[in-house]
Amino acid sequence: MADATFRFHAELNDFLPGNRRGVPFGHAFERRAAIKDVIESLGVPHTEVDVILAEGHSVGFDYILRDGDRIEVYPWSLAAPVPSPRHLRPRPPAVPRFVLDAHLGRLARYLRLLGFDCRYRNDATDGELAACADEEDRVLLTRDRPLLKRKRIRMAHFVRADDPWRQVEEVCDTLDLHGAFAPFTRCTRCNGRLVEVDKAAIIEQLEPLTKRYVDDFLQCEACGQVYWHGSHVAHMQALVARLRQGRASPAT
Ligand SMILES: [Zn+2]
């Protein structure tokens, strides 16, 4: 066995027990251990890690730990801990596409409302989620730590908040999405594209009051769901506006 000293920074401490947060602590490991495996064995998924310093030098996930190493581990952040570090976490595109685990259905609906392409099924297995993220270059959103440790997952965010509106705020802040909103372009039910539709084409589906007072409609290309600017949409528009200003609050 050998020993190294670890210190995790900022939100990476969310994954550690209280007595290890923000302080250096010793850890014994098998010789020839890759740093990625040791970091994950301590509870921190590789997808949350952006920069690792070993004795002050920026190293990759394949770095082999040495006896006596002092290791500093940093999350994704605008401020690099050293000049020109080796970034380990891939940068998602400006308009990312997502895949969400089975517990994040409301977050998926809210992100679709903002126009983001979200794959979501409430019966998706961990294997299917990992394959979808990998094959379609999607950012995985999940609250499942073991899932984040899968090798196929490259871009992901561990969702901390419990409340769905706090979750959407957290995702927008973390991935800097505020300039990428395209509200009411995507079906919240199935993720299909919304297109304008003539009232005459869908008039049979409308309730009497809607038929009488509403003239502008959108329809999902995939599932046929019809949307219009009624009171529900007005409420959502107000929430989108607040989110854009970085002042989201829970839906009432
Ligand atoms: Zn649809």
py3Dmol code that shows the C-alpha trace and the ligand (Angstrom):
import py3Dmol

protein = """\
ATOM      1  CA  MET A   1       0.000   0.000   0.000  1.00  0.00           C
ATOM      2  CA  ALA A   2       0.964   3.648  -0.468  1.00  0.00           C
ATOM      3  CA  ASP A   3      -0.430   6.977   0.756  1.00  0.00           C
ATOM      4  CA  ALA A   4      -1.412  10.218  -0.921  1.00  0.00           C
ATOM      5  CA  THR A   5      -2.986  13.423   0.355  1.00  0.00           C
ATOM      6  CA  PHE A   6      -6.134  14.645  -1.402  1.00  0.00           C
ATOM      7  CA  ARG A   7      -7.924  17.951  -1.328  1.00  0.00           C
ATOM      8  CA  PHE A   8     -11.137  18.593  -3.259  1.00  0.00           C
ATOM      9  CA  HIS A   9     -12.264  22.099  -4.164  1.00  0.00           C
ATOM     10  CA  ALA A  10     -15.592  23.959  -4.397  1.00  0.00           C
ATOM     11  CA  GLU A  11     -18.680  21.895  -5.297  1.00  0.00           C
ATOM     12  CA  LEU A  12     -16.711  18.628  -5.518  1.00  0.00           C
ATOM     13  CA  ASN A  13     -17.026  18.627  -1.721  1.00  0.00           C
ATOM     14  CA  ASP A  14     -20.752  17.879  -2.181  1.00  0.00           C
ATOM     15  CA  PHE A  15     -19.696  14.261  -2.772  1.00  0.00           C
ATOM     16  CA  LEU A  16     -17.530  13.900   0.348  1.00  0.00           C
ATOM     17  CA  PRO A  17     -18.376  13.197   3.991  1.00  0.00           C
ATOM     18  CA  GLY A  18     -18.279  16.266   6.248  1.00  0.00           C
ATOM     19  CA  ASN A  19     -14.856  15.634   7.760  1.00  0.00           C
ATOM     20  CA  ARG A  20     -13.178  15.605   4.316  1.00  0.00           C
ATOM     21  CA  ARG A  21     -14.741  18.742   2.874  1.00  0.00           C
ATOM     22  CA  GLY A  22     -12.349  21.552   1.984  1.00  0.00           C
ATOM     23  CA  VAL A  23      -9.424  20.053   3.916  1.00  0.00           C
ATOM     24  CA  PRO A  24      -6.475  17.847   2.916  1.00  0.00           C
ATOM     25  CA  PHE A  25      -6.882  14.241   3.975  1.00  0.00           C
ATOM     26  CA  GLY A  26      -4.734  11.133   3.664  1.00  0.00           C
ATOM     27  CA  HIS A  27      -5.781   8.118   1.631  1.00  0.00           C
ATOM     28  CA  ALA A  28      -4.112   4.730   1.309  1.00  0.00           C
ATOM     29  CA  PHE A  29      -4.202   3.088  -2.148  1.00  0.00           C
ATOM     30  CA  GLU A  30      -2.921   0.051  -4.013  1.00  0.00           C
ATOM     31  CA  ARG A  31       0.281   0.680  -5.928  1.00  0.00           C
ATOM     32  CA  ARG A  32      -0.216   1.305  -9.683  1.00  0.00           C
ATOM     33  CA  ALA A  33      -3.595   2.972  -9.078  1.00  0.00           C
ATOM     34  CA  ALA A  34      -4.876   5.355 -11.800  1.00  0.00           C
ATOM     35  CA  ILE A  35      -5.930   8.663 -10.290  1.00  0.00           C
ATOM     36  CA  LYS A  36      -9.387   8.512 -11.932  1.00  0.00           C
ATOM     37  CA  ASP A  37     -10.191   5.258 -10.132  1.00  0.00           C
ATOM     38  CA  VAL A  38      -8.987   6.560  -6.780  1.00  0.00           C
ATOM     39  CA  ILE A  39     -10.981   9.808  -7.101  1.00  0.00           C
ATOM     40  CA  GLU A  40     -14.132   7.822  -7.945  1.00  0.00           C
ATOM     41  CA  SER A  41     -13.495   5.423  -5.047  1.00  0.00           C
ATOM     42  CA  LEU A  42     -13.541   8.491  -2.788  1.00  0.00           C
ATOM     43  CA  GLY A  43     -17.076   9.256  -4.069  1.00  0.00           C
ATOM     44  CA  VAL A  44     -16.456  11.951  -6.705  1.00  0.00           C
ATOM     45  CA  PRO A  45     -17.630  11.032 -10.257  1.00  0.00           C
ATOM     46  CA  HIS A  46     -15.059  11.733 -13.010  1.00  0.00           C
ATOM     47  CA  THR A  47     -17.661  13.766 -14.903  1.00  0.00           C
ATOM     48  CA  GLU A  48     -17.519  16.469 -12.191  1.00  0.00           C
ATOM     49  CA  VAL A  49     -13.710  16.803 -12.314  1.00  0.00           C
ATOM     50  CA  ASP A  50     -12.002  19.299 -14.631  1.00  0.00           C
ATOM     51  CA  VAL A  51      -8.444  19.826 -13.343  1.00  0.00           C
ATOM     52  CA  ILE A  52      -6.194  17.568 -11.258  1.00  0.00           C
ATOM     53  CA  LEU A  53      -2.899  18.827  -9.839  1.00  0.00           C
ATOM     54  CA  ALA A  54      -0.342  16.251  -8.690  1.00  0.00           C
ATOM     55  CA  GLU A  55       2.481  17.975  -6.805  1.00  0.00           C
ATOM     56  CA  GLY A  56       1.368  21.192  -8.524  1.00  0.00           C
ATOM     57  CA  HIS A  57       1.423  19.775 -12.067  1.00  0.00           C
ATOM     58  CA  SER A  58      -1.741  19.418 -14.135  1.00  0.00           C
ATOM     59  CA  VAL A  59      -2.244  15.714 -14.954  1.00  0.00           C
ATOM     60  CA  GLY A  60      -4.730  13.486 -16.819  1.00  0.00           C
ATOM     61  CA  PHE A  61      -7.092  10.795 -15.533  1.00  0.00           C
ATOM     62  CA  ASP A  62      -4.517   8.135 -16.461  1.00  0.00           C
ATOM     63  CA  TYR A  63      -1.882   9.546 -14.091  1.00  0.00           C
ATOM     64  CA  ILE A  64      -0.529   6.778 -11.837  1.00  0.00           C
ATOM     65  CA  LEU A  65      -0.492   7.870  -8.200  1.00  0.00           C
ATOM     66  CA  ARG A  66       2.831   7.837  -6.387  1.00  0.00           C
ATOM     67  CA  ASP A  67       3.511   7.328  -2.719  1.00  0.00           C
ATOM     68  CA  GLY A  68       3.481  10.687  -0.922  1.00  0.00           C
ATOM     69  CA  ASP A  69       1.715  12.604  -3.747  1.00  0.00           C
ATOM     70  CA  ARG A  70      -0.228  15.717  -2.829  1.00  0.00           C
ATOM     71  CA  ILE A  71      -3.313  15.870  -5.062  1.00  0.00           C
ATOM     72  CA  GLU A  72      -5.639  18.838  -5.633  1.00  0.00           C
ATOM     73  CA  VAL A  73      -8.898  18.231  -7.533  1.00  0.00           C
ATOM     74  CA  TYR A  74     -10.978  21.032  -9.082  1.00  0.00           C
ATOM     75  CA  PRO A  75     -14.427  21.166 -10.687  1.00  0.00           C
ATOM     76  CA  TRP A  76     -15.349  22.975 -13.873  1.00  0.00           C
ATOM     77  CA  SER A  77     -14.868  26.687 -13.311  1.00  0.00           C
ATOM     78  CA  LEU A  78     -14.103  29.853 -15.233  1.00  0.00           C
ATOM     79  CA  ALA A  79     -11.068  30.552 -13.039  1.00  0.00           C
ATOM     80  CA  ALA A  80      -8.289  28.022 -13.699  1.00  0.00           C
ATOM     81  CA  PRO A  81      -6.225  27.060 -10.608  1.00  0.00           C
ATOM     82  CA  VAL A  82      -2.943  27.209 -12.597  1.00  0.00           C
ATOM     83  CA  PRO A  83      -2.037  28.853 -15.935  1.00  0.00           C
ATOM     84  CA  SER A  84      -3.089  26.712 -18.936  1.00  0.00           C
ATOM     85  CA  PRO A  85      -4.149  23.580 -17.044  1.00  0.00           C
ATOM     86  CA  ARG A  86      -5.095  20.347 -18.754  1.00  0.00           C
ATOM     87  CA  HIS A  87      -8.905  20.444 -18.800  1.00  0.00           C
ATOM     88  CA  LEU A  88     -10.379  16.978 -18.322  1.00  0.00           C
ATOM     89  CA  ARG A  89     -14.044  17.817 -18.632  1.00  0.00           C
ATOM     90  CA  PRO A  90     -15.235  18.321 -22.240  1.00  0.00           C
ATOM     91  CA  ARG A  91     -16.941  21.651 -22.864  1.00  0.00           C
ATOM     92  CA  PRO A  92     -20.574  21.105 -23.943  1.00  0.00           C
ATOM     93  CA  PRO A  93     -21.716  23.033 -27.046  1.00  0.00           C
ATOM     94  CA  ALA A  94     -23.374  26.436 -26.561  1.00  0.00           C
ATOM     95  CA  VAL A  95     -26.753  24.813 -27.192  1.00  0.00           C
ATOM     96  CA  PRO A  96     -26.374  21.393 -25.593  1.00  0.00           C
ATOM     97  CA  ARG A  97     -28.730  18.482 -26.017  1.00  0.00           C
ATOM     98  CA  PHE A  98     -29.649  16.472 -22.937  1.00  0.00           C
ATOM     99  CA  VAL A  99     -30.626  13.032 -21.731  1.00  0.00           C
ATOM    100  CA  LEU A 100     -32.225  12.834 -18.276  1.00  0.00           C
ATOM    101  CA  ASP A 101     -32.614   9.989 -15.818  1.00  0.00           C
ATOM    102  CA  ALA A 102     -36.023   8.580 -14.890  1.00  0.00           C
ATOM    103  CA  HIS A 103     -36.393  10.791 -11.782  1.00  0.00           C
ATOM    104  CA  LEU A 104     -36.075  14.112 -13.628  1.00  0.00           C
ATOM    105  CA  GLY A 105     -39.290  14.216 -15.664  1.00  0.00           C
ATOM    106  CA  ARG A 106     -40.336  17.699 -14.606  1.00  0.00           C
ATOM    107  CA  LEU A 107     -36.866  19.095 -15.270  1.00  0.00           C
ATOM    108  CA  ALA A 108     -37.051  17.547 -18.765  1.00  0.00           C
ATOM    109  CA  ARG A 109     -40.398  19.267 -19.380  1.00  0.00           C
ATOM    110  CA  TYR A 110     -39.070  22.649 -18.205  1.00  0.00           C
ATOM    111  CA  LEU A 111     -35.922  22.379 -20.336  1.00  0.00           C
ATOM    112  CA  ARG A 112     -38.088  21.489 -23.351  1.00  0.00           C
ATOM    113  CA  LEU A 113     -40.209  24.516 -22.566  1.00  0.00           C
ATOM    114  CA  LEU A 114     -37.022  26.583 -22.881  1.00  0.00           C
ATOM    115  CA  GLY A 115     -36.403  24.936 -26.275  1.00  0.00           C
ATOM    116  CA  PHE A 116     -33.739  22.374 -25.353  1.00  0.00           C
ATOM    117  CA  ASP A 117     -33.688  18.941 -26.978  1.00  0.00           C
ATOM    118  CA  CYS A 118     -34.200  16.479 -24.083  1.00  0.00           C
ATOM    119  CA  ARG A 119     -34.408  12.721 -24.298  1.00  0.00           C
ATOM    120  CA  TYR A 120     -36.423  11.403 -21.363  1.00  0.00           C
ATOM    121  CA  ARG A 121     -38.208   8.155 -20.651  1.00  0.00           C
ATOM    122  CA  ASN A 122     -39.407   7.179 -17.193  1.00  0.00           C
ATOM    123  CA  ASP A 123     -38.388   3.563 -17.839  1.00  0.00           C
ATOM    124  CA  ALA A 124     -34.897   4.124 -19.317  1.00  0.00           C
ATOM    125  CA  THR A 125     -32.206   1.846 -17.865  1.00  0.00           C
ATOM    126  CA  ASP A 126     -28.756   3.086 -16.825  1.00  0.00           C
ATOM    127  CA  GLY A 127     -27.289   1.276 -19.837  1.00  0.00           C
ATOM    128  CA  GLU A 128     -29.693   3.012 -22.220  1.00  0.00           C
ATOM    129  CA  LEU A 129     -28.984   6.429 -20.676  1.00  0.00           C
ATOM    130  CA  ALA A 130     -25.217   5.926 -20.963  1.00  0.00           C
ATOM    131  CA  ALA A 131     -25.517   4.712 -24.578  1.00  0.00           C
ATOM    132  CA  CYS A 132     -27.730   7.672 -25.518  1.00  0.00           C
ATOM    133  CA  ALA A 133     -25.329  10.198 -23.931  1.00  0.00           C
ATOM    134  CA  ASP A 134     -22.351   8.606 -25.669  1.00  0.00           C
ATOM    135  CA  GLU A 135     -23.808   7.951 -29.128  1.00  0.00           C
ATOM    136  CA  GLU A 136     -25.727  11.225 -29.462  1.00  0.00           C
ATOM    137  CA  ASP A 137     -23.221  13.497 -27.642  1.00  0.00           C
ATOM    138  CA  ARG A 138     -25.819  14.489 -25.068  1.00  0.00           C
ATOM    139  CA  VAL A 139     -25.197  15.960 -21.618  1.00  0.00           C
ATOM    140  CA  LEU A 140     -26.500  13.505 -19.015  1.00  0.00           C
ATOM    141  CA  LEU A 141     -28.478  15.081 -16.185  1.00  0.00           C
ATOM    142  CA  THR A 142     -28.878  12.746 -13.246  1.00  0.00           C
ATOM    143  CA  ARG A 143     -29.032  12.364  -9.479  1.00  0.00           C
ATOM    144  CA  ASP A 144     -27.542   8.870  -9.677  1.00  0.00           C
ATOM    145  CA  ARG A 145     -23.850   8.836  -8.698  1.00  0.00           C
ATOM    146  CA  PRO A 146     -23.024   5.275  -9.842  1.00  0.00           C
ATOM    147  CA  LEU A 147     -24.375   6.157 -13.293  1.00  0.00           C
ATOM    148  CA  LEU A 148     -21.906   9.074 -13.537  1.00  0.00           C
ATOM    149  CA  LYS A 149     -19.005   6.699 -12.933  1.00  0.00           C
ATOM    150  CA  ARG A 150     -19.683   4.784 -16.140  1.00  0.00           C
ATOM    151  CA  LYS A 151     -16.862   5.110 -18.678  1.00  0.00           C
ATOM    152  CA  ARG A 152     -19.200   6.029 -21.558  1.00  0.00           C
ATOM    153  CA  ILE A 153     -20.377   9.189 -19.799  1.00  0.00           C
ATOM    154  CA  ARG A 154     -18.255  12.163 -20.848  1.00  0.00           C
ATOM    155  CA  MET A 155     -20.525  15.195 -20.423  1.00  0.00           C
ATOM    156  CA  ALA A 156     -22.800  15.204 -17.395  1.00  0.00           C
ATOM    157  CA  HIS A 157     -24.074  17.245 -14.509  1.00  0.00           C
ATOM    158  CA  PHE A 158     -25.041  15.849 -11.126  1.00  0.00           C
ATOM    159  CA  VAL A 159     -28.256  17.692 -10.245  1.00  0.00           C
ATOM    160  CA  ARG A 160     -28.107  18.947  -6.642  1.00  0.00           C
ATOM    161  CA  ALA A 161     -31.442  20.755  -6.165  1.00  0.00           C
ATOM    162  CA  ASP A 162     -34.653  18.914  -5.189  1.00  0.00           C
ATOM    163  CA  ASP A 163     -37.235  21.383  -6.503  1.00  0.00           C
ATOM    164  CA  PRO A 164     -37.662  21.168 -10.316  1.00  0.00           C
ATOM    165  CA  TRP A 165     -37.539  24.967 -10.759  1.00  0.00           C
ATOM    166  CA  ARG A 166     -34.359  25.143  -8.693  1.00  0.00           C
ATOM    167  CA  GLN A 167     -33.045  22.314 -10.858  1.00  0.00           C
ATOM    168  CA  VAL A 168     -33.656  24.200 -14.090  1.00  0.00           C
ATOM    169  CA  GLU A 169     -32.013  27.287 -12.591  1.00  0.00           C
ATOM    170  CA  GLU A 170     -29.034  25.189 -11.482  1.00  0.00           C
ATOM    171  CA  VAL A 171     -28.602  23.608 -14.938  1.00  0.00           C
ATOM    172  CA  CYS A 172     -28.926  26.981 -16.713  1.00  0.00           C
ATOM    173  CA  ASP A 173     -26.347  28.579 -14.400  1.00  0.00           C
ATOM    174  CA  THR A 174     -23.876  25.676 -14.486  1.00  0.00           C
ATOM    175  CA  LEU A 175     -23.925  25.300 -18.277  1.00  0.00           C
ATOM    176  CA  ASP A 176     -24.401  29.028 -18.958  1.00  0.00           C
ATOM    177  CA  LEU A 177     -27.577  28.499 -20.982  1.00  0.00           C
ATOM    178  CA  HIS A 178     -29.266  31.852 -20.506  1.00  0.00           C
ATOM    179  CA  GLY A 179     -28.384  33.043 -24.028  1.00  0.00           C
ATOM    180  CA  ALA A 180     -29.602  29.827 -25.646  1.00  0.00           C
ATOM    181  CA  PHE A 181     -33.286  29.842 -24.712  1.00  0.00           C
ATOM    182  CA  ALA A 182     -35.795  29.273 -27.530  1.00  0.00           C
ATOM    183  CA  PRO A 183     -39.073  29.096 -25.569  1.00  0.00           C
ATOM    184  CA  PHE A 184     -42.113  27.373 -27.028  1.00  0.00           C
ATOM    185  CA  THR A 185     -40.315  25.755 -29.945  1.00  0.00           C
ATOM    186  CA  ARG A 186     -40.491  22.213 -28.577  1.00  0.00           C
ATOM    187  CA  CYS A 187     -43.252  19.928 -27.317  1.00  0.00           C
ATOM    188  CA  THR A 188     -42.972  19.497 -23.538  1.00  0.00           C
ATOM    189  CA  ARG A 189     -44.724  16.148 -23.809  1.00  0.00           C
ATOM    190  CA  CYS A 190     -42.597  14.348 -26.428  1.00  0.00           C
ATOM    191  CA  ASN A 191     -39.663  16.652 -27.396  1.00  0.00           C
ATOM    192  CA  GLY A 192     -40.986  17.131 -30.972  1.00  0.00           C
ATOM    193  CA  ARG A 193     -40.672  20.435 -32.865  1.00  0.00           C
ATOM    194  CA  LEU A 194     -43.578  22.918 -32.686  1.00  0.00           C
ATOM    195  CA  VAL A 195     -44.793  24.474 -35.941  1.00  0.00           C
ATOM    196  CA  GLU A 196     -47.514  27.022 -36.649  1.00  0.00           C
ATOM    197  CA  VAL A 197     -50.764  25.425 -37.689  1.00  0.00           C
ATOM    198  CA  ASP A 198     -53.929  26.843 -39.274  1.00  0.00           C
ATOM    199  CA  LYS A 199     -56.868  27.002 -36.919  1.00  0.00           C
ATOM    200  CA  ALA A 200     -59.008  25.291 -39.535  1.00  0.00           C
ATOM    201  CA  ALA A 201     -56.766  22.219 -39.464  1.00  0.00           C
ATOM    202  CA  ILE A 202     -57.206  21.576 -35.735  1.00  0.00           C
ATOM    203  CA  ILE A 203     -60.577  23.195 -35.004  1.00  0.00           C
ATOM    204  CA  GLU A 204     -62.215  19.851 -34.264  1.00  0.00           C
ATOM    205  CA  GLN A 205     -59.848  19.338 -31.289  1.00  0.00           C
ATOM    206  CA  LEU A 206     -60.675  22.660 -29.577  1.00  0.00           C
ATOM    207  CA  GLU A 207     -62.907  23.372 -26.603  1.00  0.00           C
ATOM    208  CA  PRO A 208     -65.739  25.860 -27.360  1.00  0.00           C
ATOM    209  CA  LEU A 209     -64.116  28.863 -25.603  1.00  0.00           C
ATOM    210  CA  THR A 210     -60.714  28.261 -27.207  1.00  0.00           C
ATOM    211  CA  LYS A 211     -62.407  27.869 -30.583  1.00  0.00           C
ATOM    212  CA  ARG A 212     -64.072  31.223 -30.093  1.00  0.00           C
ATOM    213  CA  TYR A 213     -61.288  33.384 -28.643  1.00  0.00           C
ATOM    214  CA  VAL A 214     -57.933  31.977 -29.813  1.00  0.00           C
ATOM    215  CA  ASP A 215     -56.614  32.278 -33.363  1.00  0.00           C
ATOM    216  CA  ASP A 216     -52.885  31.431 -33.205  1.00  0.00           C
ATOM    217  CA  PHE A 217     -51.848  27.836 -32.617  1.00  0.00           C
ATOM    218  CA  LEU A 218     -48.732  25.701 -32.587  1.00  0.00           C
ATOM    219  CA  GLN A 219     -48.729  21.961 -33.122  1.00  0.00           C
ATOM    220  CA  CYS A 220     -46.151  19.281 -32.333  1.00  0.00           C
ATOM    221  CA  GLU A 221     -44.847  17.701 -35.537  1.00  0.00           C
ATOM    222  CA  ALA A 222     -44.332  14.388 -33.747  1.00  0.00           C
ATOM    223  CA  CYS A 223     -47.348  13.765 -31.493  1.00  0.00           C
ATOM    224  CA  GLY A 224     -49.901  16.311 -32.750  1.00  0.00           C
ATOM    225  CA  GLN A 225     -50.357  18.102 -29.384  1.00  0.00           C
ATOM    226  CA  VAL A 226     -51.811  21.592 -29.949  1.00  0.00           C
ATOM    227  CA  TYR A 227     -50.512  24.641 -28.017  1.00  0.00           C
ATOM    228  CA  TRP A 228     -51.779  28.195 -27.828  1.00  0.00           C
ATOM    229  CA  HIS A 229     -51.058  31.376 -25.902  1.00  0.00           C
ATOM    230  CA  GLY A 230     -53.595  30.933 -23.169  1.00  0.00           C
ATOM    231  CA  SER A 231     -53.178  31.661 -19.480  1.00  0.00           C
ATOM    232  CA  HIS A 232     -50.905  28.652 -18.897  1.00  0.00           C
ATOM    233  CA  VAL A 233     -48.426  29.836 -21.498  1.00  0.00           C
ATOM    234  CA  ALA A 234     -48.531  33.385 -20.087  1.00  0.00           C
ATOM    235  CA  HIS A 235     -47.600  32.008 -16.659  1.00  0.00           C
ATOM    236  CA  MET A 236     -44.712  30.052 -18.158  1.00  0.00           C
ATOM    237  CA  GLN A 237     -43.528  33.102 -20.110  1.00  0.00           C
ATOM    238  CA  ALA A 238     -43.277  35.033 -16.851  1.00  0.00           C
ATOM    239  CA  LEU A 239     -41.169  32.239 -15.357  1.00  0.00           C
ATOM    240  CA  VAL A 240     -38.934  32.132 -18.436  1.00  0.00           C
ATOM    241  CA  ALA A 241     -38.435  35.891 -18.153  1.00  0.00           C
ATOM    242  CA  ARG A 242     -37.432  35.569 -14.499  1.00  0.00           C
ATOM    243  CA  LEU A 243     -35.048  32.729 -15.327  1.00  0.00           C
ATOM    244  CA  ARG A 244     -33.450  34.821 -18.061  1.00  0.00           C
ATOM    245  CA  GLN A 245     -32.688  37.455 -15.462  1.00  0.00           C
ATOM    246  CA  GLY A 246     -31.190  34.833 -13.150  1.00  0.00           C
ATOM    247  CA  ARG A 247     -33.974  35.236 -10.637  1.00  0.00           C
ATOM    248  CA  ALA A 248     -35.931  32.016 -10.977  1.00  0.00           C
ATOM    249  CA  SER A 249     -38.257  31.126  -8.165  1.00  0.00           C
ATOM    250  CA  PRO A 250     -40.315  28.029  -7.472  1.00  0.00           C
ATOM    251  CA  ALA A 251     -43.547  27.789  -9.439  1.00  0.00           C
ATOM    252  CA  THR A 252     -46.573  28.639  -7.372  1.00  0.00           C
TER     253      THR A 252
END
"""
ligand_1 = """\
1
ZN
Zn -45.250 16.159 -29.041
"""
view = py3Dmol.view(width=600, height=400)
view.addModel(protein, "pdb")
view.setStyle({"model": 0}, {"cartoon": {"style": "trace"}})
view.addModel(ligand_1, "xyz")
view.setStyle({"model": 1}, {"stick": {}})
view.zoomTo()
view.show()
